[in-house]
Structures are given as structure tokens and as C-alpha cells.
Amino acid sequence: MTPQSELEINGVKIGHNHPTYFIADIAANHDGDLQRAKDLIFLAKEAGAEAAKFQHFKAESIVSDHGFKNLGGQQSHQVKWKKSVFDVYQDASVDLGWTPELKATCDKAGIAFFTSPYAFDLVDHIDPFVPAYKVGSGDITWPEIIQHICSKGKPVFLASGASTMDDVQRAIDAALAVNPRISLMQCNTNYTGSLENFRYIQLNVLRCYREMYPNMVLGLSDHTPGHATVLGAVALGARVIEKHFTDDTGRTGPDHAFSMDSKSWRDMVDRTRELEFALGNGIKKIEPNEEHTAVLQRRSIRLARDVNAGAVLEAADLEVLRPCPSDGIPPYRLSEVIGRRLRVEKLFGQHLTTLDLE
């Protein structure tokens, strides 16, 4: 299938000619508390997010306790976890009984509710409640789950962190085999929050994605500090942005430290909206707010001395000085003016018009 160039979620259109769509990934930042999850939904809406996203998984269906314990110690950002990987995932799982209330809360807040489901049964459970799905980077090499999610016929955001171009093409091929409503998101899946990660986000991969999939909606799923990468991605054509969201980056939990709080999120959205205005439509012209400046700063051909009617203009009779009224003759036409005869007397300092010349 050919990917759709425009997606729609709850009446909001997403694509090249529409504002950037912001997904607040609440993920595990609910800290196992339903009321906290609901509060974060409202905060995300106030901060400018269009969607509040959760992650539905059960520890036993996403991680192997045996596998992680035999890696020889916890790795990367997990080194700071005080519990085992299995236990952290167990604590971070979303109670399936919360689903109707989370959906109702999102409806009340006026924000879309969707999730990354990490098992076939969870996809089926959540489907009646969501208008879209997110496939996390960790599942990019699992075509079966991608196709099962895509089979629901809803927009699917596919993150491509820690993957090769072969992985991306395999996943996109699997998705497009059953669903054209796909958004491909560049991503780097290092969750340490280190400034060093800016070296690895590779925003220019978005250029490659655009060449590969000219019509596809592109995005960025990001874990770097601040929003410099977001502005860069939008400038390169991304129209979907996902960042982790919390109310306090100092809280204990697997995702808080590299999340954005409501203040930084609001700043990100506001700066992005400014950038969208600044990007424009690519047509070079004198803009409405430059019309006066064009008169003031441009030069026009003026008389360097008094010249009688009927005189043939010489170079010594002319000079080019600001301003240039709307009927003024610009300097690039100077060669056309020299040698022409004046119809009327012109005084020193006056600008020439085409009506002045025979």
C-alpha cells in the first residue's frame, strides 16, 4: 500500500500542511497511582499536548526475568534502578481496570488517549478505547505484533530507535501490507538524559525517510534534554513529536529523569508554533510586513542636479539613493535610463519614474 500523506485522530489532521502533533508519553510516570495518571492527563493538555499516551504491558509478557538477571548486571539507564528490571516493569504496568477511566478522563480533558500495547491480548483489550497506536522501538523487529496492531485499521506511529535501515524497511513493509495509515518516527533509545546523546539523535535520518517514503507522515520520538532536537526535526519535516511527560523530573521512577515537566513542555510547544510560522510556504516574495521597509531601504534613480525638460540624461546627472517610492526606478535599470530624454523638468534629489522619460 502507499502510505497516506495525512492522518486524522479525533478530528485533528496530521500532515505536512498541518500543525505539529504533540504526544505526551506519560508511560510509567503515573507511578502506579490512577489519580496521578488522571492529573497528568490534564496537565499534558494544559501544556499543549494533543494526545496522552500510556504503555500497556505486563512484566511477564515484555521482559524475561531470567534473561535480565543473566546479562551480568543491569545495563545503561537501568544501572540506577534499585529493583530488578522485572520488578520495575511490574511496578510500571498499567492496571487494565484503569482503561475506561483513563479514556473518560482524556475525553473530559479534550485530549486523545492511546497507548503502546506490548502483547497481542493487550492490543485487543485496548482497541475499543483508542483512536491510534504507537509501536515502541523495541518491537521494530517483531513484524507479527506490528501487523496485528495495524490490522485494527487505525493510525499507527512506529518509532525506529536502535535500529538499522533494514529493520525500518522490514517493519514498514509489514505495516503497509495491511494499513496505509502509518507515521515513521526517528528515535534514539538512550534514556540516560546525557547531553552526549545529541551526537546520536541523527535528525538528518528524516531526510532519508522522506526520500524513501515521500508521502509518509514523519515524526520524532525523543529522549534528549530540552527541545532543540524537536525544533530541528520540525524544520526537517517532522509533524509528530513524542516526548515523555511528568510533573516533576526529580521523582523516583524509571522515566521521570528524562521526561519534560509541564513548564518545559509548554515552552517546547510555543517555540514550535513560532517555528511553524517562520518556516512559511517556501515562496520568496516581499512579505506584507516588509512593504514599508522595501520603500525605505531600497535605492531609486534620482537626479544629481537640476535637469531641464528635453535634456538627454547622462550618467553624471544621476545617482542612486534611498528611498524608492512605488513608482521609482530601481538601480538595476540604470543603463536603460542613461541616454533617454526627459519629458519634464526634474530637480536635484527628485526620483525618476517611467512617465518622466520619453
N, C-alpha and C positions, 0 to 999 in steps of 0.2 A: 504494500500500500504506500501511497505518497503521504507523508505527514501533513497534517493540517497546519496552515500558517497562522491560524487564530484559534485559541481555546476559549472556553467560556465556563466560568464557575459561579453559580448562584447569580447569574445575570451580569457578572463582571467579565468583560472581554480582555484577553491577554494576547499580546502580539506586538509586532514591530510598531504599529501605529497607535498603540495604547500605552497608558502609564505603566511603569514597572509594578509588578505584583509582588507584595511582600508577605512571606510566610514566616510566622513566629513559631519556631520549633520549641515548644515547651518541654517535650521529651520527658526526661526524668526529673525535671525541676519542680514537679508537684510534690516531691519528697514523700510520696505515699499518702498524701492528705487531699481528699476530694475538694474540700472547701478552698484549699490553697490553689488547686488546679483551676477552680472556677474564678478565683480572684485574678489569677494570671491571665485568663482569657480576657477579662475586662480591661486589664492593664495593657495587654497587647493591642486591643482595639483602640484604646486611647492614644497609644504610641504610634499608630498609623498602619498597623498590620491589616492585611485583607484576609488572612487565614491564621488560625491557631492549629498547629499540628502536634499530634501526640505520636507515640511509638507503642504499638501493641505487640507485646511478646510475652512468652513465658520463659523463664530461665532455662528450663529443660528442653525447649524447642529452638533455642538460639545459640546456646553455648554448651560445650562439654566440660563438666566439672573435672573429669579425669584428664581431658586434653590440656586444660589450662594449668592444672597442678603439675603436669609433667613437662611443661615448657621450660622448667628450670628457673622459675621465678616470674613475677608479673612484669610486663613489658611497658615501655613508652609511658603514656599518661597514667596507666594503671598502677605504676610503681607507688603512687601516692595514696592509693586506696588502702584503707585499713582492714577491709574484708576481702575475702576471696572474690574472684571475678564472678563466679556463680552466685554468691550471696548478694553481691552488688546488683546484678541483673534481677535477682529475685526481689530485692527491695524496690527496684525502679519500675517493676512491671505495673501496668495499668490494670486495675480491677475491672473485669469485663462488666460487672454490675454498674460501673460508673457511666457506661456509654450513653444511655438515654439522657442522663442528666448533663453530661458534657455537651451533647448535641443541643439540648434545650438551652443551655447557658450560652452557647455560641450564637444560636438563633436570637436570643434576647439581646446579646451584645452587638448583633449585626456583623458577625464575622463568620467566615466559612470554617467548618470543622472537618478536618481529615487527618489521616494517620499514615504511618509506615507499618503495615502488618507483616510480621515475620514468620508466618506459618499459614498453610492453606486454610485451616479451620478458622483462623483469625480473620482472614480475608472475607470468608463467607459470613462470619459473625458481624463484621463491621459494615458490610456493604450497604445494608438498608439505611445507614446513618450518614454516609459520606458522599459528597459530590465529586471527589477526586482522590487520588492516591499518590503517595511518594514511595519510590523504591530506593532504599538506602544503598550506599556504595558497596557495602559488604555483600550484597546479594547480586551484584552485577554479573557474577559468573554462574548464576543459577537460572538458566532460561525457563525452567518449569514454573518457578514462582512468578517470574516476570510475566509469562504468558497467562497464568491464572489470574493475576491482578488485571492485566489488560483485557481479559475476556469479559470483564464486567462492563466494558464499553465506556468508561469514564476517563477524563483526562488523567494522565499518569506522568509524574515528574520523576525522571531517572537520574540519580546522582552518579558521577563517574570518578569518584576518588579512588586512589590506589589501584589504578587500572591502566592497561595498555590500550592502544588504539584497536587492537584485535578484540580485546574484551568489550570495548564500546560498540564496535560494529556487530559483534555477535549478539549483544543484548538488544541493540536497536533493531536488528533483523528479526529477533524473536518477538519483540514488541509490535513492530509494524506488520507482522504476519497476521495479527488479529485485531489491531487497533491503531488508527491513524492519529489519535489524539495524544501525542507524545511530546514532552518537553525534555530536552537533554541539558543537564546541568554540569558545568565544570566544577570540580571539587578537589580539595586536598585534605586527606583524612588524617591529619596530625592534630591532636586535641590538647597539646601542651600549652597553647596560648603564647608560645615563644615568638619574639619579633623575627627570629631567624626564618620563620615559616613563610614570610613574604617572598623569600627566594624561591619557594617551591610551588606557589599557587598557580603559576603558569596561565595567566589570563589570556595570553595570545593563543592558547588552545581553542578559544572561542572562534578565532579566525578560521582555524582548521575545520571546526564543526560546521561553520557557515558554508565553507566550500563543499563539505561532504553532504550536508543536508540543507540546501538553500532555503527551503520553506519552513524548516522546523523552528518552533519557539525555543530559544536558548535561555539558559539561566546560570546562576551561581549558587552553590551551596557552600557556605563559607564558615571557617572557624578561626580566622585570623583576628587579631585585636582591631577594634575600631571599624571604620568603614571605607578606608582608602581603596581596598580591593573592590568594594561594591561600586564605587563611582567609576573605577576603571572598567569593570565588567559591563556596566550600563553603556558607557561610551563605546564599547566594542560590540554592542548589540544585544546584550542580555536583557530580558524583560521579566525574569522571575528571580527573586532573591530570597534565599532561606538563610536565616541566622538563628542561633539558639537564643532563647529569651528567658529572663528571670527578673526578679525584683531586687536581688541582692547577690552580686558576684562573689561575696565573701562567705556565703552559706556552705555548709558541708554537703557534698554530693558530687557525683561523677561529672556533671555538666555545668555547674554554676560558674566555675572559674573562667571558662572560655565563652560564656554567654554574654549577651548585652542586656543591660537593665533598661527600664522604660525611658530614662532620660537620653541615654546614648542611642537607643533605637529611634526615638523621635528625631534626634539630630540627623541620624542617617537618612531617614525618610525625607526630611525637609531639604537636606543638601541634594538628595537625588532628584527631587522635584525641581530644584533650581537647575540642576544639570540637564534635565529633560528639556526645560525651556531653552537652555543655552545651546543644546545640540541642534535645534531647528530642523529645517527640511532639506538642507543642502543646496538651496538655491541662492546664489550670490547676487545680491542686489542692494541698492540703497534702502536701508530699513526705515520704517516710519519715524523712528526716534533719531535718525541721522539726517533727516531732510534739512533741518536748520543748519546743522554742522557742515553739510555739503556746501551750503552757500558761504558760510563763514570761513572755512578752511581752504576751499579751492580758489585757485587763481583764475582771473579772466584777463583778456587782452584789453589794455587801457591805453589812453593817449599820454605820451610822454611830454607833449607840448600842444599848444593850440594848433588846429589844422583846419584850413578853410574848406568849404564845400567845393567839390570838383577836383581836389588835390588827389594825386596818386600816392598811396601810402607807402612809406619806406620803413625799413627796419628801425631807423633812428626815431621814427615817430611813435613807436610802440614800446610798451613794457608789460610785463605780466605780474599782477599783484592781486592779493585778496581784497575784497570778497568776490564771489562770482554769482551775481543775480541769476535768476532762472532764464533770462534772455541773453546772458553773457556768452561770449565766445571763448571756449577753453583754449589753453596754450597749445594743445596738440594740433590746432588748426591754424597756427601762426603762418605757416607757409602759404596757406590759402588766402590769407588776408593781405600779405605784402604784395603790392602791385595792383591792388584793387582801388577803385576810385570812390571817394566819399560822396554820398548823396547830400549830406547836410554838414554844417559846421560842427566840429567836435572840439571841446575844450580840454585842457590839461586835466588828467585824473578821471575823465569820464570813461565808462566801459563801452566797448563796441558791441553792436548787435548786428545780425544779418540784414536787418532793414536799413542799416546805415550804409550798406555797401551796394554799389552798382554791380 
